[in-house]
Amino acid sequence: MMRIHLHRTRRRLLSASKWKFRLAFWSAAIAVGLVAASFALLSSEADHFYHQLYNDSPYLAYTLTPLGLAFIAWVTRKYFPGTEGSGIPQAIAAISIKHHGLRAKVLSLRIAIAKIGLTCLGLLCGASIGREGPTVHIGASIMHSLRRFKYFRGQDMTRGLILAGGAAGISAAFNTPLAGIMFAIEEMSRSYEDRTSGTLLIAVIIAGVTALAVLGNYTYFGSTSVSLAFSEVWLAIVVCGVIGGLFGGIFSMALIHGSRSLAPYLSMYPVRIAFICGLALSLIGFLSGGSTYGTGYEEAKQLMAGEEMITGFSIYKLLATVASYLSGIPGGIFAPSLSVGAGIGADIASLFSDTPVSGIVLLGMVGYFTGVVQTPITAFIIVLEMNNTPSMILPLMATALLAKGISHIVCPTPIYQALADAYLAKTDTSMTNSTK
C-alpha cells in the first residue's frame, strides 16, 4: 500500500497537466500582484495631480470635478458597463451567477483594464474614491480569465478562482496578506471551505510578494509605537465602537438606499446625475478647504501624526464619498472610509487628553471602517497590518466587534451584500427580458 501511495504521489508531482495548471495559476497570481502595484502607483500620481491643481488653481479644480465625473459616467455607461462602483458587489454577485456569459460581463480582462483607467481618471478629477475595492474586482477578473483553460472549469473551480482573485487583490492593494484571506472568508464567501483554502493562500502569498517586490515593504500610514492597555482605554473603545458603528451604518444605508432610489434615473440620465454629484463634490471641497478630494491617505497620515484638520473633516469626507459613489463612476470606498474613521478618532481624542492621539485615531479608524463593511476581523487586521501596531490587537478587536453590533442595528444587511443582491436582481431581470 505504501508503495502504491508513493507511486501515485510521484505521478501527481511529475504530471505534465498538473504542472500546466500550477504554472497558469501562479502566473495569474503574479499578474494580480503586478497589476495591483502598477494601479497603486498610477492612482497615487492621479491623486497627487489633482491636489497640485487645487493648490495652484482651485477654481479650475472646482470646474474639473463635475465635468470630469460627467465624462467618466458617459464612458462607463456607453463602453464599459459593469465597471461602475467599487467592484466588490460585482465580484460577490459573480460567485452566485451560474451563466458564464453573464459572469463574463463583469469579470473580464477588458473590464479590469477599464477599471484601472476609469478609477485613476476619477482621482484625476477629485472624486473621493479609493483603489482597493476596484483591485478586488481586477484580481477576480484576472483569476477568472483562467477559465479559458480546461483545467479551470467547473462551478467549484470558478468560485475558487473568484475568491482567490479577490483575496489576492486585497493582499496586494493594502500589503496586508492576512486581511486578504479574511476578506475572502468574511465578505466574499461568508463561509470557509477546505476546497478553496489552499487556492486562497497560494494566490494571496504570490500576489502579495509580487506587489511587495515592486512597491517595497511599506505601511500605509507608517509605523507607530503606540500601546494602549485595554483596562486604561475601555471607555475610548466603547465611544469609538459606538460612534464608528453608528456613522458607518448610516453611511452604508445612505449608499444602499441612495443607489436604489437613483437607479432608474442613472439608467436614463447618467451624465446629468454624475454632473450634479460633481457639483456637490466641488461645494464640499470648497467648504472643507480641499481636504475631501481623493483617497484621503494624506489626511489620515496627518491625523495619525497628531496634526489638526479642518473642523468637521470627517462629516465632509463622508458626504464627499457618498456623492462620489452615487455618481455611478468606478471607485471604491475603502480608503475614504479609513480617512473618515481617522477623522472621527481625532475628534474623539479631544475627550481623552491623557491618551495618545494616534491610538484613538486607530480606534476610530477601525470602528468606522467596521461599521461600513461589517467585517470586524478583516477591519482590525487591515488597520493592524497597515500601521504595524501589534500591541493594539485587543483594543482594535474589541472596537471592531462593538462597531459591528451597532452597525448591524442601523444597517441589517452588510453594504456589499446588499449591493451584490441588487446587482443580481438587475441581472435576473435583464436575463428574463432577453428571453421573452
C-alpha positions in Angstrom: 0.0 0.0 0.0 2.8 2.4 0.9 4.5 1.7 -2.5 1.2 2.4 -4.3 0.7 5.6 -2.4 4.2 6.8 -3.2 3.8 5.9 -6.9 0.5 8.0 -7.0 2.2 10.9 -5.2 5.1 10.8 -7.7 2.8 10.7 -10.7 0.8 13.7 -9.3 4.0 15.7 -8.7 5.5 14.9 -12.1 2.2 15.1 -14.1 2.6 17.5 -17.1 -1.1 18.5 -16.8 -0.7 19.3 -13.1 2.3 21.5 -13.8 0.5 23.3 -16.6 -2.3 24.0 -14.0 0.2 25.2 -11.4 2.1 27.5 -13.8 -1.0 29.1 -15.2 -2.4 29.7 -11.7 1.0 31.1 -10.4 1.3 33.3 -13.4 -2.2 34.8 -12.9 -1.4 35.4 -9.2 1.8 37.2 -10.2 -0.2 39.2 -12.7 -2.6 40.3 -9.9 0.4 41.5 -7.8 2.0 43.4 -10.7 -1.3 45.0 -11.8 -2.2 45.9 -8.2 1.2 47.5 -7.7 1.0 49.4 -11.0 -2.5 50.5 -10.2 -1.2 51.8 -6.8 1.4 53.9 -8.5 -0.9 55.3 -11.2 -3.7 56.2 -8.7 -1.2 57.9 -6.4 0.0 60.0 -9.3 -3.5 60.9 -10.3 -4.4 61.8 -6.7 -1.3 64.0 -6.4 -2.0 65.7 -9.7 -5.5 66.9 -8.6 -4.3 68.1 -5.3 -1.5 70.0 -7.0 -4.0 71.5 -9.4 -6.2 72.5 -6.5 -3.3 74.3 -4.8 -2.3 76.1 -8.0 -5.7 76.9 -9.4 -8.6 76.0 -7.1 -11.4 77.3 -9.3 -10.1 75.3 -12.2 -10.2 72.3 -9.9 -13.8 73.1 -8.9 -14.8 73.2 -12.5 -12.9 70.0 -13.5 -14.7 67.8 -10.9 -18.3 68.0 -12.3 -17.2 68.0 -15.9 -14.8 65.1 -15.3 -17.4 63.0 -13.4 -19.9 63.6 -16.2 -17.4 62.4 -18.8 -16.5 59.3 -16.8 -20.1 58.4 -16.3 -20.7 58.7 -20.0 -17.7 56.5 -20.9 -18.7 54.0 -18.2 -22.3 53.6 -19.3 -21.6 53.6 -23.1 -18.5 51.5 -23.3 -17.7 49.7 -20.0 -20.9 48.8 -18.2 -20.1 46.6 -15.2 -17.1 48.8 -14.1 -19.2 51.2 -12.0 -18.8 51.4 -8.3 -16.2 49.6 -6.2 -16.4 46.3 -8.0 -16.7 44.2 -4.8 -20.5 43.8 -5.2 -19.9 42.6 -8.8 -17.3 40.1 -7.6 -19.6 38.8 -4.9 -22.5 38.6 -7.3 -20.3 36.7 -9.9 -19.8 33.9 -7.4 -23.6 33.2 -7.5 -24.1 33.7 -11.2 -24.0 30.4 -13.0 -24.4 31.6 -16.6 -20.8 32.1 -17.9 -21.9 34.8 -20.4 -23.4 37.0 -17.7 -20.5 36.5 -15.4 -18.0 37.4 -18.1 -19.8 40.8 -18.4 -18.4 41.8 -15.0 -15.3 39.6 -14.8 -13.0 40.0 -17.8 -9.6 41.4 -18.7 -11.4 44.2 -20.6 -13.3 45.2 -17.5 -10.1 45.0 -15.4 -8.2 47.4 -17.7 -11.1 49.8 -17.9 -11.5 49.7 -14.1 -7.9 50.9 -13.7 -8.2 53.7 -16.2 -11.5 55.0 -15.1 -10.7 54.9 -11.4 -7.5 56.8 -12.0 -9.4 59.3 -14.1 -11.9 59.7 -11.2 -9.0 60.5 -8.9 -7.6 62.9 -11.5 -10.9 64.8 -11.3 -11.0 64.9 -7.5 -13.5 62.2 -6.7 -13.5 60.8 -3.1 -12.8 57.2 -4.1 -10.2 54.5 -3.4 -8.5 51.8 -5.5 -8.7 48.9 -3.0 -12.2 47.8 -3.9 -11.5 48.1 -7.6 -8.4 46.0 -7.1 -10.6 43.2 -5.7 -12.6 43.4 -8.9 -9.5 43.4 -11.0 -7.9 40.5 -9.1 -11.1 38.4 -9.5 -11.2 39.3 -13.2 -7.6 38.2 -13.8 -8.0 34.9 -12.0 -11.4 34.3 -13.6 -9.8 34.6 -17.1 -8.1 31.3 -16.4 -11.4 29.6 -17.3 -10.3 29.7 -20.9 -8.1 26.7 -20.0 -10.0 23.4 -19.5 -8.2 22.7 -16.1 -10.0 25.7 -14.6 -13.6 24.9 -15.5 -16.5 23.8 -13.2 -18.6 25.7 -10.7 -16.4 25.0 -7.7 -13.3 25.9 -9.6 -14.9 29.2 -10.8 -15.9 30.1 -7.3 -12.4 29.3 -6.0 -10.8 31.5 -8.7 -13.0 34.5 -7.9 -12.4 34.2 -4.2 -8.7 33.8 -4.7 -8.5 36.7 -7.1 -10.4 39.0 -4.7 -8.2 37.9 -1.7 -5.1 38.4 -3.7 -6.3 41.9 -4.8 -6.8 43.0 -1.2 -3.4 41.5 -0.1 -1.6 43.3 -2.9 -3.5 46.5 -2.6 -3.0 47.0 1.1 0.2 45.0 1.6 -1.9 43.0 4.1 -1.9 39.3 3.3 -3.8 38.2 6.4 -6.5 40.7 5.6 -6.8 39.4 2.1 -7.6 35.9 3.3 -10.0 37.1 6.0 -11.8 39.4 3.5 -12.5 36.4 1.2 -13.8 34.4 4.1 -15.9 37.1 5.8 -17.2 39.2 2.9 -16.9 37.4 -0.4 -17.9 33.9 0.6 -19.4 34.3 4.1 -18.1 30.8 4.8 -14.8 28.9 4.8 -14.4 25.9 2.6 -11.5 23.5 2.6 -11.7 23.1 -1.2 -10.7 26.7 -1.7 -8.4 27.3 1.3 -5.2 26.2 -0.5 -6.1 28.2 -3.5 -6.6 31.4 -1.4 -3.4 31.0 0.4 -1.2 30.5 -2.7 -2.8 33.3 -4.6 -2.6 35.7 -1.6 1.1 34.9 -1.0 2.2 35.1 -4.6 0.3 38.4 -5.3 1.4 39.9 -2.0 5.1 39.1 -2.6 4.9 40.4 -6.2 3.4 43.7 -5.1 6.0 43.9 -2.3 8.8 43.4 -4.8 7.5 46.3 -6.9 6.5 48.8 -4.1 8.8 47.7 -1.3 8.0 46.8 2.3 5.7 49.7 3.3 2.9 50.5 5.7 0.1 52.8 4.5 0.1 55.2 7.5 3.6 54.5 8.8 4.6 52.7 11.9 3.6 53.8 15.4 4.8 52.5 18.7 1.6 53.4 20.5 0.4 50.9 23.0 -2.9 51.2 24.8 -3.7 48.9 27.8 -7.3 47.6 27.5 -8.1 48.5 31.1 -7.0 52.1 30.6 -8.9 52.8 27.3 -12.1 50.8 27.7 -14.2 53.9 27.7 -12.5 55.2 24.5 -13.1 51.7 22.9 -16.8 52.0 23.8 -17.1 55.5 22.4 -15.2 54.7 19.2 -17.1 51.5 18.7 -20.5 53.0 19.2 -19.9 56.2 17.2 -17.9 54.5 14.5 -20.5 51.7 14.1 -23.4 54.3 14.1 -21.9 56.5 11.4 -20.6 53.6 9.4 -24.1 52.1 9.4 -25.6 55.4 8.4 -23.1 55.7 5.6 -23.9 52.2 4.3 -27.7 52.9 4.5 -27.1 56.1 2.5 -25.3 54.2 -0.3 -27.8 51.3 -0.3 -31.0 53.4 -0.4 -29.4 56.1 -2.5 -28.3 53.6 -5.1 -31.8 52.1 -5.2 -33.5 55.5 -5.4 -31.2 56.8 -8.1 -31.1 53.5 -10.2 -33.9 54.4 -12.6 -32.5 58.0 -13.1 -29.0 56.7 -13.5 -30.1 54.4 -16.3 -31.8 57.3 -18.1 -29.6 60.3 -17.1 -26.2 59.0 -16.0 -24.3 62.1 -17.2 -26.6 64.5 -15.5 -26.6 62.6 -12.2 -22.8 62.5 -12.3 -22.5 66.2 -13.1 -24.8 67.1 -10.1 -22.8 64.8 -7.8 -19.6 66.5 -9.1 -21.1 69.9 -8.3 -21.8 68.6 -4.7 -18.2 67.4 -4.5 -16.9 70.9 -5.5 -19.1 72.5 -2.9 -17.9 70.2 -0.2 -14.4 70.7 -1.4 -14.8 74.4 -1.1 -16.3 74.2 2.4 -13.6 71.8 3.6 -10.6 73.7 2.1 -9.9 71.0 -0.4 -9.3 68.3 2.3 -12.1 65.9 1.0 -10.7 65.3 -2.5 -9.1 62.0 -3.5 -8.4 58.9 -1.4 -7.8 60.6 1.9 -4.5 58.8 2.6 -2.5 62.0 3.3 -5.2 63.4 5.6 -5.3 60.1 7.6 -1.5 60.2 7.9 -1.6 63.8 9.2 -4.3 62.8 11.7 -2.2 59.8 12.8 0.7 62.2 13.4 -1.5 64.4 15.6 -1.9 67.2 13.1 -5.2 69.1 13.1 -7.6 69.1 10.2 -10.4 71.5 9.4 -13.4 71.3 11.8 -15.9 68.7 10.6 -13.5 66.9 8.3 -15.0 63.5 9.0 -18.5 64.7 8.0 -17.3 66.5 4.9 -15.3 63.4 3.8 -18.3 61.1 4.5 -20.6 63.3 2.4 -18.0 63.6 -0.4 -17.7 59.8 -0.5 -21.5 59.4 -0.7 -21.6 61.9 -3.6 -18.7 60.1 -5.4 -20.3 56.7 -5.1 -23.8 57.8 -6.1 -22.4 59.4 -9.2 -22.0 55.9 -10.7 -18.4 56.2 -11.6 -15.9 53.4 -10.9 -14.1 53.8 -7.5 -14.0 52.2 -4.1 -14.9 53.3 -0.5 -12.1 51.5 1.5 -9.6 54.3 1.6 -12.1 57.2 2.1 -13.7 55.2 4.9 -10.4 54.8 6.7 -9.8 58.6 6.4 -13.3 59.3 7.7 -12.6 56.9 10.6 -9.3 58.7 11.3 -11.2 62.0 11.5 -13.8 60.6 13.9 -11.0 59.2 16.0 -9.2 62.6 16.1 -12.4 64.3 17.2 -12.9 61.7 20.0 -9.3 62.1 21.0 -10.1 65.5 22.3 -12.2 63.9 25.0 -9.3 61.8 26.2 -6.4 64.2 26.7 -4.3 61.7 28.7 -4.4 59.1 25.8 -2.1 59.3 22.8 -3.9 60.8 19.9 -2.6 58.2 17.4 -4.1 55.4 19.5 -7.6 56.9 19.5 -7.3 57.7 15.8 -6.6 54.0 15.2 -9.7 53.0 17.2 -11.8 55.5 15.3 -10.5 54.2 12.0 -11.3 50.5 12.8 -14.7 51.5 14.4 -15.9 53.4 11.4 -14.4 51.0 8.8 -16.1 48.1 10.5 -19.3 50.0 10.7 -19.2 50.4 6.9 -18.2 46.9 5.8 -19.4 44.9 8.8 -16.4 42.5 8.6 -14.8 43.0 12.0 -11.9 40.6 11.7 -10.9 41.9 8.3 -11.2 45.5 9.5 -9.0 45.2 12.6 -6.4 43.1 10.7 -6.2 45.7 7.9 -5.7 48.6 10.4 -3.3 46.4 12.4 -1.2 45.5 9.3 -1.4 48.9 7.7 0.0 50.6 10.8 2.3 47.9 12.1 0.8 48.1 15.6 0.8 44.5 17.1 0.4 45.9 20.6 -3.1 47.2 19.7 -4.7 43.9 18.9 -7.1 43.7 21.8 -8.3 47.3 21.7 -8.8 47.2 18.0 -10.6 43.8 18.1 -12.9 45.0 20.8 -13.7 48.2 19.0 -14.4 46.3 15.7 -16.7 43.8 17.4 -18.7 46.6 19.1 -18.9 48.6 15.9 -20.2 45.6 14.0 -23.0 45.1 16.5 -24.1 48.8 16.4 -23.8 49.0 12.6 -25.9 45.8 12.2 -28.7 47.5 14.1 -28.7 50.5 11.8 -28.0 48.6 8.6 -29.1 44.9 8.9 -27.7 43.8 5.6 -24.0 44.5 5.0 -23.4 47.0 2.3 -21.5 44.8 -0.2 -24.0 42.0 0.2 -27.0 44.4 -0.3 -25.4 45.9 -3.4 -24.5 42.5 -4.7 -28.1 41.3 -4.2 -29.3 44.4 -6.1 -26.9 43.6 -8.9 -28.1 40.0 -9.1 -31.7 41.2 -9.2 -30.9 43.5 -12.1 -29.1 40.7 -13.8 -32.0 38.3 -13.4 -34.4 41.0 -14.7 -32.3 41.6 -17.8 -31.9 37.9 -18.5 -35.7 37.4 -18.2 -36.4 40.3 -20.5 -33.9 38.9 -23.1 -35.6 35.5 -23.2 -39.1 37.0 -23.8 
